């Protein structure tokens, strides 16, 4: 008998076990899953990764329970390695047992050890009663928390996600949900048993709940759209905090150019609103920049973009929402976004046009000062490159959280002529002081001259024509990137979702 022949029984048995794991919950359950318009766990991984690059581990964990309801391994996205795990809802509802918990821990452990991103695709019912005692066993969330700020962590909620598994999403840097996704501490049956409340999974934790609450960042129409968004999100980031973001070779879209369109988009009158998204379309390399958390705290836009081929993070006031006033949700969103950007060395471009923090009893009750302080702490402690532009106005603490203050380690601070600033607007000051008409006019004139007075005393590095916006930011960014140390180091700050 040849040596090859002696392997037949062992290899046949291995192949049988692998095929059983690949079959997931069986043909009927997989077909039922597909009938809901969803991809199964293995198809999700194949769609997400570059073709043919998935290498699985822990295939035989769980024995007769296929892969113990978690498909896990490594692969490539845009040619760069990542770790990925997908809960298999067709197998015991994607639940977690000791074996799959170990696989989840190993995923995060390898992501950090190899300094590469970790992605979790969620659709599961939380822990599975097995009768086994975990004892002194490390939970996967410990390993995932250790990844925070060191490797990019991303999750997608592609169906109902409950209990322990659902905690993965808010611990990640970025989370996205499909229309069929839902996320909650406990599902409707447990809620009914515990409180008597009867509620659907959609009303308990569907997109209409998860996005406005800030638990999930973005919404996608279906599985494929969510996975496409993950690929795009990661394209702006380095593999880890030990690397810089990859710049692209210059092409026509990334070349220097004037921005005369801004004269038509931005009204000189502070009382006229405009959409800041149109400014981003003009200033950055192409209008396909990626917005993070658009439905939460919309008074601030947080986006990933390219400037001259270099990935950047953008924090911009949105005049169409609350006239650009910064409320608690917007500040919380920005604080998280700034911390993530800083952790992975993305330069941050601040585009300021706000009348300050949102005043009023409702705003105070929501903790606007707490959230504003959190945003201020995040941006002032950021060690990455920071670029600031005041387009029209920046008042009080609203200017400070947008990195307007001097000695805040900016690469550059810019302003348009006539930009107004101060403790509060002239109109608000006039009303607060019951100013007569002639004094109100004087206050308004002083406000209009404020930017020039500030420029005369180096309050800004330079006053620019709006048509010079892109080029002024680009030159400053290139200068800052040139001055970077050769080898980046982690910031070592935990990233916390708002």
The 8 nearest C-alpha neighbors of each residue, nearest first, counted from 0:
[[1, 4, 2, 5, 3, 6, 7, 8],
 [2, 0, 4, 3, 5, 6, 7, 8],
 [1, 3, 5, 4, 0, 6, 7, 8],
 [4, 2, 1, 5, 6, 7, 0, 10],
 [5, 3, 1, 6, 2, 7, 0, 8],
 [6, 4, 2, 3, 7, 1, 0, 8],
 [5, 7, 4, 3, 9, 8, 10, 2],
 [8, 6, 10, 4, 9, 5, 11, 3],
 [7, 9, 11, 10, 6, 12, 5, 4],
 [10, 8, 12, 11, 6, 7, 13, 5],
 [11, 9, 13, 7, 12, 8, 6, 14],
 [10, 12, 14, 8, 13, 9, 7, 15],
 [11, 13, 15, 9, 10, 14, 8, 16],
 [14, 12, 10, 16, 15, 11, 17, 9],
 [13, 15, 17, 11, 12, 16, 10, 18],
 [16, 14, 12, 18, 13, 17, 11, 19],
 [15, 17, 19, 13, 18, 14, 12, 20],
 [18, 16, 14, 20, 19, 15, 21, 13],
 [17, 19, 21, 15, 20, 16, 14, 22],
 [18, 20, 16, 22, 17, 21, 15, 65],
 [19, 21, 65, 17, 18, 22, 66, 23],
 [20, 22, 18, 23, 19, 17, 65, 41],
 [21, 23, 19, 20, 25, 18, 24, 26],
 [24, 22, 65, 21, 20, 25, 90, 89],
 [25, 23, 90, 89, 28, 22, 29, 65],
 [24, 26, 22, 23, 28, 27, 29, 89],
 [27, 25, 29, 28, 30, 24, 22, 23],
 [28, 26, 30, 29, 25, 31, 24, 32],
 [27, 29, 31, 30, 89, 26, 25, 24],
 [28, 30, 32, 26, 31, 27, 89, 25],
 [31, 29, 33, 27, 32, 28, 26, 34],
 [32, 30, 34, 28, 29, 33, 27, 35],
 [31, 33, 29, 30, 34, 35, 37, 28],
 [32, 34, 30, 37, 36, 35, 31, 38],
 [35, 33, 31, 32, 36, 30, 37, 29],
 [36, 34, 33, 32, 37, 31, 38, 30],
 [37, 35, 33, 34, 38, 32, 221, 222],
 [38, 36, 33, 35, 32, 222, 39, 34],
 [37, 39, 42, 43, 33, 40, 222, 36],
 [38, 40, 42, 41, 43, 37, 32, 29],
 [41, 39, 87, 43, 85, 42, 86, 44],
 [42, 40, 44, 43, 39, 45, 70, 85],
 [43, 41, 45, 39, 44, 40, 38, 46],
 [44, 42, 40, 46, 41, 45, 38, 39],
 [43, 45, 47, 41, 42, 46, 48, 40],
 [44, 46, 42, 43, 48, 47, 41, 50],
 [47, 45, 43, 44, 48, 42, 226, 223],
 [48, 46, 44, 226, 45, 43, 49, 227],
 [49, 47, 76, 45, 75, 46, 50, 44],
 [48, 50, 76, 75, 52, 51, 77, 47],
 [51, 49, 52, 48, 45, 46, 53, 75],
 [50, 52, 53, 49, 45, 48, 74, 54],
 [53, 51, 74, 50, 75, 49, 54, 48],
 [54, 52, 74, 73, 51, 55, 72, 48],
 [55, 53, 73, 72, 74, 52, 56, 71],
 [56, 54, 72, 71, 53, 73, 58, 57],
 [55, 57, 72, 58, 71, 54, 70, 73],
 [56, 58, 60, 59, 102, 66, 55, 71],
 [59, 57, 66, 56, 60, 55, 20, 17],
 [60, 58, 57, 66, 62, 61, 20, 16],
 [61, 59, 66, 57, 62, 67, 58, 98],
 [60, 62, 67, 64, 66, 98, 63, 59],
 [61, 63, 64, 60, 59, 65, 67, 66],
 [62, 64, 65, 61, 19, 67, 20, 66],
 [65, 63, 61, 67, 62, 66, 68, 90],
 [64, 66, 20, 67, 23, 63, 68, 61],
 [67, 65, 58, 60, 68, 20, 59, 61],
 [68, 66, 61, 64, 65, 99, 69, 60],
 [67, 69, 87, 93, 90, 66, 65, 86],
 [70, 68, 86, 87, 67, 85, 66, 99],
 [69, 71, 85, 84, 66, 86, 68, 41],
 [72, 70, 84, 55, 83, 56, 69, 85],
 [73, 71, 55, 56, 54, 83, 82, 84],
 [72, 74, 82, 54, 81, 53, 83, 55],
 [75, 73, 53, 52, 80, 81, 48, 54],
 [74, 76, 80, 79, 78, 49, 48, 81],
 [77, 75, 78, 79, 48, 49, 80, 230],
 [78, 76, 79, 75, 49, 234, 230, 48],
 [77, 79, 75, 76, 80, 49, 74, 48],
 [80, 78, 75, 76, 77, 81, 238, 74],
 [81, 79, 75, 74, 115, 76, 78, 73],
 [82, 80, 116, 115, 74, 73, 75, 117],
 [81, 83, 73, 117, 72, 110, 118, 116],
 [84, 82, 118, 72, 119, 117, 71, 73],
 [83, 85, 71, 119, 70, 120, 118, 72],
 [86, 84, 120, 70, 40, 69, 119, 121],
 [85, 87, 69, 93, 121, 122, 68, 123],
 [88, 86, 93, 68, 40, 89, 69, 90],
 [87, 89, 93, 92, 90, 123, 122, 86],
 [88, 90, 24, 87, 28, 92, 29, 91],
 [91, 89, 24, 68, 88, 92, 87, 93],
 [90, 92, 93, 94, 89, 88, 68, 24],
 [93, 91, 88, 90, 94, 123, 89, 124],
 [94, 92, 88, 123, 87, 68, 86, 91],
 [93, 95, 125, 124, 127, 123, 92, 126],
 [96, 94, 126, 127, 99, 125, 100, 93],
 [95, 97, 99, 98, 127, 100, 126, 94],
 [98, 96, 100, 99, 101, 133, 95, 131],
 [99, 97, 101, 100, 96, 60, 61, 67],
 [98, 100, 102, 101, 96, 67, 95, 97],
 [101, 99, 97, 103, 98, 102, 96, 139],
 [100, 102, 104, 98, 99, 103, 105, 97],
 [103, 101, 99, 105, 104, 100, 106, 98],
 [102, 104, 100, 106, 139, 105, 101, 99],
 [103, 105, 139, 101, 102, 107, 106, 142],
 [104, 106, 108, 102, 103, 107, 109, 101],
 [107, 105, 103, 109, 104, 108, 102, 110],
 [106, 108, 110, 143, 104, 142, 109, 105],
 [107, 109, 105, 111, 106, 110, 142, 112],
 [108, 110, 112, 106, 111, 107, 113, 105],
 [111, 109, 107, 115, 113, 108, 112, 114],
 [110, 112, 114, 109, 108, 113, 146, 107],
 [111, 113, 109, 114, 110, 108, 115, 107],
 [114, 112, 110, 111, 115, 109, 108, 116],
 [115, 113, 111, 239, 112, 110, 150, 238],
 [114, 116, 238, 110, 81, 113, 239, 150],
 [117, 115, 151, 81, 150, 152, 238, 110],
 [116, 118, 82, 152, 83, 110, 81, 153],
 [119, 117, 83, 153, 154, 152, 82, 84],
 [118, 120, 154, 84, 83, 85, 121, 153],
 [121, 119, 85, 155, 154, 84, 86, 156],
 [122, 120, 156, 86, 155, 157, 119, 160],
 [123, 121, 158, 160, 159, 86, 157, 88],
 [122, 124, 93, 160, 94, 92, 125, 88],
 [123, 125, 161, 94, 160, 92, 93, 126],
 [126, 124, 162, 94, 163, 164, 161, 123],
 [125, 127, 95, 94, 96, 128, 163, 124],
 [128, 126, 94, 95, 96, 129, 125, 124],
 [127, 129, 130, 126, 96, 131, 95, 94],
 [130, 128, 131, 127, 96, 132, 97, 126],
 [129, 131, 128, 132, 127, 133, 96, 97],
 [132, 130, 129, 133, 97, 128, 96, 134],
 [133, 131, 134, 130, 129, 97, 135, 136],
 [132, 134, 136, 135, 131, 97, 137, 96],
 [135, 133, 132, 136, 131, 137, 97, 138],
 [134, 136, 133, 137, 132, 138, 97, 131],
 [135, 137, 134, 133, 138, 101, 97, 100],
 [138, 136, 139, 135, 141, 104, 101, 142],
 [137, 139, 140, 141, 136, 104, 100, 142],
 [138, 140, 104, 142, 141, 103, 100, 143],
 [139, 141, 143, 142, 138, 144, 167, 104],
 [142, 140, 144, 139, 143, 138, 145, 137],
 [143, 141, 145, 139, 140, 107, 144, 104],
 [142, 144, 140, 146, 145, 107, 141, 139],
 [143, 145, 141, 147, 146, 142, 140, 170],
 [146, 144, 142, 143, 147, 141, 149, 111],
 [145, 147, 143, 144, 149, 150, 111, 148],
 [148, 146, 144, 145, 149, 493, 494, 150],
 [147, 149, 342, 493, 494, 150, 492, 146],
 [148, 150, 240, 146, 147, 239, 489, 151],
 [151, 149, 239, 116, 146, 115, 148, 240],
 [152, 150, 116, 117, 239, 172, 153, 149],
 [153, 151, 117, 171, 172, 116, 118, 150],
 [154, 152, 118, 173, 171, 174, 172, 117],
 [155, 153, 119, 174, 118, 168, 120, 175],
 [154, 156, 175, 120, 176, 174, 121, 157],
 [157, 155, 176, 121, 180, 158, 175, 120],
 [158, 156, 180, 177, 122, 155, 121, 176],
 [157, 159, 180, 122, 179, 156, 181, 160],
 [158, 160, 181, 122, 180, 182, 123, 161],
 [161, 159, 182, 123, 122, 165, 124, 181],
 [162, 160, 165, 124, 183, 125, 185, 184],
 [161, 163, 125, 184, 185, 165, 164, 183],
 [162, 164, 125, 166, 165, 161, 126, 167],
 [165, 163, 125, 166, 162, 167, 161, 160],
 [166, 164, 161, 160, 167, 162, 163, 168],
 [167, 165, 163, 164, 168, 169, 170, 162],
 [166, 168, 165, 170, 164, 169, 171, 140],
 [167, 169, 171, 170, 166, 154, 174, 165],
 [170, 168, 171, 496, 167, 214, 166, 215],
 [169, 171, 167, 168, 496, 166, 495, 172],
 [172, 170, 152, 168, 173, 169, 153, 167],
 [171, 173, 152, 153, 151, 339, 170, 494],
 [174, 172, 153, 171, 216, 154, 152, 175],
 [173, 175, 154, 215, 216, 155, 153, 168],
 [174, 176, 217, 155, 218, 216, 215, 156],
 [177, 175, 156, 218, 155, 180, 157, 219],
 [176, 178, 219, 221, 180, 157, 179, 220],
 [177, 179, 220, 180, 221, 219, 206, 176],
 [180, 178, 177, 158, 157, 181, 221, 205],
 [181, 179, 158, 157, 177, 156, 159, 178],
 [180, 182, 205, 159, 204, 158, 160, 201],
 [183, 181, 160, 204, 161, 159, 165, 205],
 [184, 182, 161, 185, 204, 186, 165, 160],
 [183, 185, 162, 161, 186, 165, 182, 163],
 [186, 184, 183, 161, 162, 189, 190, 187],
 [185, 187, 189, 188, 161, 190, 183, 200],
 [186, 188, 190, 189, 198, 200, 191, 199],
 [189, 187, 191, 190, 186, 192, 185, 197],
 [188, 190, 192, 191, 187, 186, 185, 193],
 [191, 189, 187, 193, 188, 192, 194, 186],
 [192, 190, 195, 196, 188, 189, 194, 197],
 [191, 193, 189, 190, 195, 194, 188, 196],
 [194, 192, 190, 191, 189, 195, 196, 188],
 [195, 193, 196, 191, 190, 192, 189, 197],
 [194, 196, 191, 192, 193, 197, 190, 189],
 [197, 195, 191, 194, 190, 198, 192, 193],
 [198, 196, 191, 195, 187, 199, 190, 188],
 [197, 199, 187, 196, 203, 202, 200, 191],
 [200, 198, 202, 201, 203, 187, 197, 204],
 [199, 201, 203, 202, 204, 187, 181, 205],
 [202, 200, 205, 199, 203, 204, 181, 206],
 [203, 201, 199, 200, 204, 205, 198, 208],
 [202, 204, 200, 201, 199, 205, 198, 183],
 [205, 203, 181, 182, 208, 183, 201, 209],
 [204, 206, 201, 181, 208, 207, 202, 209],
 [205, 207, 209, 208, 210, 178, 181, 204],
 [206, 208, 205, 209, 210, 211, 202, 204],
 [209, 207, 206, 204, 205, 210, 211, 212],
 [208, 210, 206, 214, 212, 215, 204, 211],
 [209, 211, 213, 215, 212, 206, 208, 207],
 [212, 210, 295, 213, 208, 209, 294, 207],
 [213, 211, 209, 210, 214, 208, 295, 215],
 [212, 214, 210, 215, 211, 295, 216, 209],
 [213, 215, 209, 212, 169, 210, 216, 497],
 [216, 214, 210, 174, 213, 209, 175, 217],
 [215, 217, 292, 174, 175, 210, 213, 291],
 [218, 216, 175, 292, 215, 176, 291, 174],
 [219, 217, 176, 175, 177, 220, 178, 216],
 [220, 218, 177, 225, 224, 221, 176, 178],
 [219, 221, 178, 177, 224, 218, 222, 225],
 [222, 220, 177, 224, 223, 219, 178, 225],
 [223, 221, 225, 224, 177, 226, 37, 157],
 [222, 224, 226, 225, 221, 227, 46, 43],
 [225, 223, 227, 221, 226, 222, 219, 220],
 [224, 226, 228, 219, 222, 223, 227, 177],
 [225, 227, 229, 223, 228, 224, 47, 222],
 [228, 226, 224, 230, 225, 229, 223, 231],
 [229, 227, 231, 225, 226, 230, 232, 224],
 [230, 228, 232, 226, 231, 227, 233, 225],
 [229, 231, 227, 233, 228, 232, 234, 226],
 [230, 232, 228, 234, 229, 233, 227, 235],
 [233, 231, 229, 234, 230, 228, 235, 289],
 [232, 234, 236, 235, 230, 231, 229, 151],
 [233, 235, 231, 232, 236, 230, 77, 237],
 [236, 234, 233, 310, 232, 244, 303, 237],
 [237, 235, 244, 233, 234, 238, 343, 245],
 [236, 238, 244, 239, 243, 242, 245, 343],
 [239, 237, 115, 116, 114, 236, 150, 242],
 [240, 238, 150, 241, 114, 237, 242, 149],
 [239, 241, 489, 149, 343, 242, 150, 342],
 [240, 242, 239, 488, 487, 489, 243, 486],
 [243, 241, 240, 239, 237, 487, 238, 244],
 [242, 244, 237, 344, 245, 487, 343, 241],
 [245, 243, 237, 236, 246, 310, 242, 235],
 [244, 246, 243, 237, 247, 309, 310, 236],
 [247, 245, 309, 308, 244, 310, 248, 307],
 [248, 246, 308, 249, 309, 245, 307, 250],
 [247, 249, 308, 250, 246, 253, 307, 309],
 [250, 248, 253, 308, 247, 254, 307, 251],
 [249, 251, 253, 252, 254, 248, 308, 247],
 [250, 252, 254, 253, 249, 284, 255, 307],
 [253, 251, 284, 250, 254, 285, 249, 307],
 [252, 254, 307, 284, 250, 308, 249, 251],
 [253, 255, 251, 252, 307, 250, 256, 249],
 [256, 254, 470, 253, 257, 469, 307, 473],
 [257, 255, 470, 254, 258, 469, 467, 253],
 [256, 258, 466, 467, 259, 469, 470, 255],
 [257, 259, 466, 260, 261, 467, 468, 256],
 [260, 258, 466, 261, 262, 257, 465, 263],
 [261, 259, 258, 262, 263, 264, 281, 466],
 [260, 262, 264, 263, 259, 265, 258, 465],
 [263, 261, 260, 264, 265, 259, 465, 466],
 [262, 264, 261, 260, 265, 266, 259, 267],
 [263, 265, 261, 262, 266, 260, 273, 277],
 [266, 264, 262, 261, 263, 273, 267, 272],
 [267, 265, 268, 271, 264, 263, 269, 262],
 [266, 268, 269, 265, 391, 271, 417, 262],
 [269, 267, 266, 270, 271, 391, 265, 272],
 [270, 268, 271, 267, 391, 266, 392, 272],
 [269, 271, 268, 272, 322, 266, 267, 318],
 [272, 270, 269, 268, 266, 273, 267, 265],
 [271, 273, 318, 319, 270, 274, 322, 266],
 [272, 274, 318, 265, 319, 275, 264, 271],
 [273, 275, 276, 277, 319, 318, 317, 272],
 [276, 274, 278, 277, 317, 273, 279, 318],
 [275, 277, 279, 278, 274, 280, 317, 300],
 [276, 278, 280, 275, 279, 274, 281, 264],
 [279, 277, 275, 281, 276, 280, 282, 261],
 [278, 280, 276, 282, 281, 277, 283, 275],
 [281, 279, 286, 277, 278, 282, 283, 276],
 [280, 282, 278, 279, 283, 277, 258, 260],
 [283, 281, 469, 279, 280, 278, 284, 258],
 [284, 282, 306, 285, 279, 281, 305, 280],
 [283, 285, 253, 252, 306, 305, 307, 282],
 [286, 284, 287, 283, 252, 280, 288, 281],
 [285, 287, 280, 288, 284, 283, 279, 281],
 [286, 288, 285, 289, 280, 304, 284, 283],
 [289, 287, 304, 286, 303, 290, 302, 285],
 [288, 290, 303, 302, 304, 287, 291, 232],
 [291, 289, 302, 301, 293, 303, 288, 292],
 [290, 292, 302, 301, 293, 216, 217, 289],
 [291, 293, 216, 217, 294, 295, 290, 301],
 [294, 292, 295, 291, 297, 290, 300, 217],
 [295, 293, 292, 297, 211, 210, 296, 217],
 [296, 294, 211, 297, 292, 293, 213, 210],
 [329, 295, 297, 328, 298, 299, 332, 294],
 [298, 296, 299, 295, 293, 294, 300, 329],
 [299, 297, 320, 317, 323, 296, 329, 316],
 [300, 298, 316, 297, 329, 317, 315, 296],
 [299, 301, 315, 314, 316, 302, 297, 317],
 [302, 300, 314, 291, 313, 290, 299, 333],
 [303, 301, 290, 313, 289, 291, 312, 300],
 [302, 304, 312, 289, 288, 311, 313, 290],
 [303, 305, 288, 311, 310, 312, 302, 289],
 [306, 304, 310, 309, 308, 284, 311, 283],
 [305, 307, 283, 309, 308, 284, 253, 473],
 [306, 308, 253, 309, 254, 305, 284, 473],
 [307, 309, 247, 306, 305, 246, 253, 249],
 [308, 310, 246, 305, 306, 307, 311, 247],
 [311, 309, 305, 235, 304, 246, 244, 345],
 [312, 310, 346, 345, 304, 305, 347, 303],
 [311, 313, 347, 303, 302, 346, 345, 348],
 [312, 314, 348, 302, 301, 347, 349, 303],
 [315, 313, 301, 349, 300, 348, 350, 312],
 [316, 314, 350, 300, 299, 349, 351, 313],
 [315, 317, 299, 323, 352, 351, 298, 300],
 [316, 318, 323, 298, 299, 275, 319, 320],
 [319, 317, 323, 322, 320, 272, 273, 316],
 [318, 320, 317, 322, 272, 274, 273, 321],
 [321, 319, 298, 322, 318, 323, 317, 297],
 [320, 322, 323, 324, 298, 319, 318, 325],
 [323, 321, 318, 320, 324, 319, 353, 272],
 [322, 324, 318, 353, 317, 321, 316, 298],
 [325, 323, 357, 321, 353, 356, 355, 322],
 [324, 326, 356, 357, 329, 298, 323, 355],
 [325, 327, 357, 329, 328, 367, 356, 330],
 [328, 326, 367, 330, 370, 329, 331, 366],
 [327, 329, 296, 331, 330, 326, 332, 295],
 [296, 330, 328, 332, 326, 299, 331, 327],
 [329, 331, 333, 327, 371, 332, 328, 370],
 [332, 330, 328, 334, 497, 370, 333, 329],
 [333, 331, 329, 335, 330, 334, 328, 497],
 [332, 334, 336, 330, 335, 331, 337, 329],
 [335, 333, 374, 331, 337, 336, 332, 377],
 [334, 336, 338, 332, 333, 337, 496, 339],
 [335, 337, 333, 339, 338, 334, 340, 332],
 [338, 336, 340, 334, 339, 335, 333, 341],
 [337, 339, 341, 335, 336, 340, 377, 342],
 [338, 340, 342, 336, 341, 337, 335, 494],
 [341, 339, 345, 337, 343, 338, 342, 344],
 [340, 342, 344, 338, 343, 383, 339, 381],
 [341, 343, 339, 148, 340, 490, 344, 338],
 [342, 344, 240, 341, 340, 345, 339, 239],
 [345, 343, 341, 383, 342, 243, 340, 346],
 [344, 346, 340, 311, 343, 341, 312, 347],
 [347, 345, 384, 311, 383, 385, 312, 344],
 [348, 346, 312, 385, 313, 311, 384, 386],
 [347, 349, 386, 313, 387, 385, 312, 314],
 [348, 350, 387, 314, 315, 386, 313, 401],
 [351, 349, 315, 388, 389, 387, 314, 348],
 [350, 352, 389, 316, 315, 390, 388, 349],
 [353, 351, 392, 391, 316, 393, 390, 389],
 [352, 354, 323, 393, 324, 355, 392, 351],
 [355, 353, 394, 324, 393, 392, 323, 397],
 [356, 354, 397, 394, 324, 353, 395, 396],
 [355, 357, 325, 397, 324, 326, 358, 396],
 [356, 358, 324, 326, 325, 362, 355, 359],
 [359, 357, 362, 356, 363, 360, 361, 355],
 [358, 360, 362, 361, 363, 357, 364, 356],
 [359, 361, 363, 362, 364, 358, 365, 357],
 [362, 360, 364, 363, 359, 365, 358, 366],
 [361, 363, 365, 359, 364, 360, 367, 358],
 [362, 364, 360, 366, 365, 361, 367, 359],
 [365, 363, 361, 366, 362, 360, 367, 359],
 [364, 366, 362, 363, 367, 361, 327, 326],
 [367, 365, 363, 369, 364, 368, 327, 370],
 [366, 368, 327, 370, 369, 363, 362, 371],
 [367, 369, 371, 370, 366, 372, 363, 327],
 [370, 368, 372, 366, 367, 371, 373, 327],
 [371, 369, 373, 367, 327, 372, 331, 368],
 [370, 372, 368, 374, 373, 330, 369, 367],
 [373, 371, 375, 369, 370, 374, 368, 376],
 [372, 374, 370, 376, 371, 375, 377, 334],
 [375, 373, 334, 377, 371, 372, 376, 330],
 [376, 374, 400, 372, 378, 373, 377, 379],
 [375, 377, 373, 379, 374, 378, 380, 372],
 [378, 376, 374, 375, 380, 334, 379, 338],
 [377, 379, 381, 375, 380, 376, 374, 337],
 [378, 380, 376, 381, 377, 375, 407, 402],
 [381, 379, 378, 377, 376, 382, 375, 407],
 [382, 380, 378, 379, 383, 341, 377, 338],
 [381, 383, 380, 341, 384, 490, 344, 408],
 [382, 384, 344, 341, 381, 346, 385, 345],
 [383, 385, 346, 410, 347, 479, 409, 382],
 [386, 384, 409, 347, 410, 346, 348, 383],
 [385, 387, 348, 411, 410, 409, 349, 412],
 [388, 386, 412, 349, 348, 413, 350, 411],
 [387, 389, 413, 350, 414, 412, 390, 351],
 [390, 388, 414, 351, 391, 350, 352, 413],
 [389, 391, 415, 352, 414, 351, 388, 418],
 [392, 390, 418, 352, 389, 419, 269, 415],
 [393, 391, 419, 352, 418, 420, 353, 389],
 [394, 392, 398, 420, 353, 352, 354, 397],
 [395, 393, 355, 420, 421, 354, 398, 423],
 [394, 396, 422, 397, 398, 355, 421, 423],
 [395, 397, 399, 398, 355, 400, 394, 356],
 [396, 398, 355, 356, 395, 394, 399, 400],
 [399, 397, 393, 401, 396, 394, 403, 400],
 [398, 400, 396, 401, 402, 403, 397, 404],
 [399, 401, 375, 402, 397, 398, 374, 396],
 [400, 402, 398, 399, 403, 349, 351, 397],
 [403, 401, 399, 400, 404, 387, 398, 407],
 [402, 404, 398, 399, 401, 405, 387, 412],
 [405, 403, 399, 402, 407, 406, 398, 458],
 [404, 406, 407, 403, 458, 408, 409, 459],
 [405, 407, 408, 404, 409, 403, 402, 379],
 [408, 406, 405, 409, 404, 379, 402, 403],
 [409, 407, 406, 410, 385, 405, 384, 382],
 [410, 408, 385, 411, 407, 386, 384, 412],
 [409, 411, 386, 385, 384, 479, 475, 408],
 [410, 412, 386, 409, 387, 460, 475, 413],
 [413, 411, 387, 459, 460, 388, 386, 409],
 [412, 414, 388, 461, 459, 462, 460, 387],
 [415, 413, 389, 462, 388, 390, 463, 418],
 [414, 416, 463, 390, 418, 462, 464, 417],
 [417, 415, 418, 462, 414, 450, 463, 464],
 [416, 418, 447, 450, 419, 415, 448, 391],
 [417, 419, 391, 392, 450, 416, 415, 390],
 [420, 418, 392, 446, 447, 449, 450, 417],
 [419, 421, 394, 393, 392, 449, 446, 418],
 [422, 420, 394, 423, 395, 424, 419, 393],
 [421, 423, 395, 394, 420, 424, 396, 355],
 [424, 422, 421, 394, 395, 428, 427, 425],
 [423, 425, 427, 426, 428, 421, 394, 354],
 [426, 424, 428, 443, 427, 442, 429, 446],
 [425, 427, 429, 424, 428, 430, 439, 443],
 [428, 426, 430, 424, 429, 425, 431, 423],
 [427, 429, 431, 425, 430, 426, 432, 424],
 [430, 428, 434, 426, 432, 427, 431, 439],
 [429, 431, 433, 427, 428, 432, 426, 434],
 [430, 432, 428, 429, 433, 427, 434, 426],
 [431, 433, 434, 429, 430, 428, 427, 435],
 [434, 432, 430, 431, 429, 435, 428, 439],
 [433, 435, 429, 432, 439, 438, 436, 430],
 [436, 434, 438, 437, 439, 433, 429, 440],
 [435, 437, 439, 438, 440, 434, 441, 429],
 [438, 436, 440, 439, 435, 441, 434, 442],
 [439, 437, 441, 435, 440, 436, 434, 442],
 [438, 440, 442, 436, 441, 437, 429, 434],
 [439, 441, 443, 437, 438, 442, 444, 436],
 [442, 440, 438, 444, 443, 439, 445, 437],
 [441, 443, 439, 445, 440, 444, 425, 446],
 [442, 444, 446, 440, 425, 441, 445, 439],
 [445, 443, 441, 447, 446, 442, 440, 448],
 [446, 444, 442, 448, 443, 447, 449, 441],
 [445, 447, 443, 449, 444, 448, 419, 442],
 [446, 448, 444, 417, 445, 449, 419, 443],
 [449, 447, 445, 446, 451, 450, 452, 444],
 [450, 448, 452, 446, 451, 447, 419, 453],
 [449, 451, 453, 418, 452, 448, 417, 419],
 [452, 450, 454, 453, 448, 449, 455, 416],
 [453, 451, 449, 455, 450, 454, 448, 456],
 [452, 454, 458, 450, 456, 451, 455, 449],
 [455, 453, 457, 451, 458, 459, 456, 452],
 [456, 454, 452, 453, 457, 451, 458, 459],
 [455, 457, 453, 454, 458, 452, 459, 451],
 [458, 456, 454, 459, 455, 460, 453, 461],
 [457, 459, 453, 454, 456, 405, 460, 455],
 [460, 458, 457, 454, 412, 461, 413, 453],
 [459, 461, 412, 457, 413, 411, 458, 454],
 [460, 462, 413, 459, 463, 454, 414, 412],
 [463, 461, 414, 415, 413, 416, 454, 459],
 [464, 462, 415, 414, 461, 465, 467, 413],
 [463, 465, 466, 467, 415, 468, 462, 416],
 [466, 464, 468, 467, 261, 463, 415, 262],
 [465, 467, 258, 259, 464, 257, 468, 261],
 [468, 466, 465, 464, 470, 257, 469, 471],
 [469, 467, 465, 471, 470, 466, 472, 258],
 [470, 468, 282, 472, 471, 467, 473, 258],
 [469, 471, 473, 472, 468, 467, 255, 474],
 [472, 470, 468, 474, 473, 469, 467, 475],
 [473, 471, 475, 469, 470, 474, 476, 468],
 [472, 474, 470, 476, 475, 471, 469, 477],
 [475, 473, 477, 476, 471, 472, 470, 478],
 [474, 476, 478, 472, 473, 477, 479, 471],
 [477, 475, 473, 479, 478, 474, 472, 480],
 [478, 476, 480, 474, 479, 475, 473, 481],
 [479, 477, 475, 481, 476, 480, 474, 482],
 [478, 480, 476, 482, 481, 477, 475, 410],
 [479, 481, 477, 483, 482, 478, 476, 384],
 [480, 482, 478, 479, 483, 477, 476, 484],
 [483, 481, 479, 480, 478, 484, 477, 485],
 [484, 482, 480, 481, 485, 479, 487, 486],
 [485, 483, 486, 482, 487, 481, 480, 488],
 [484, 486, 483, 487, 482, 243, 481, 242],
 [487, 485, 484, 488, 241, 242, 243, 483],
 [488, 486, 241, 242, 485, 484, 243, 489],
 [487, 489, 241, 240, 490, 486, 242, 491],
 [490, 488, 240, 491, 241, 149, 342, 487],
 [489, 491, 342, 492, 488, 148, 341, 240],
 [492, 490, 489, 148, 493, 149, 342, 147],
 [493, 491, 490, 148, 494, 342, 147, 338],
 [492, 494, 147, 148, 495, 491, 144, 145],
 [493, 495, 147, 148, 338, 492, 339, 496],
 [496, 494, 493, 497, 335, 170, 172, 169],
 [495, 497, 169, 335, 170, 494, 172, 171],
 [496, 331, 332, 495, 335, 213, 214, 334]]
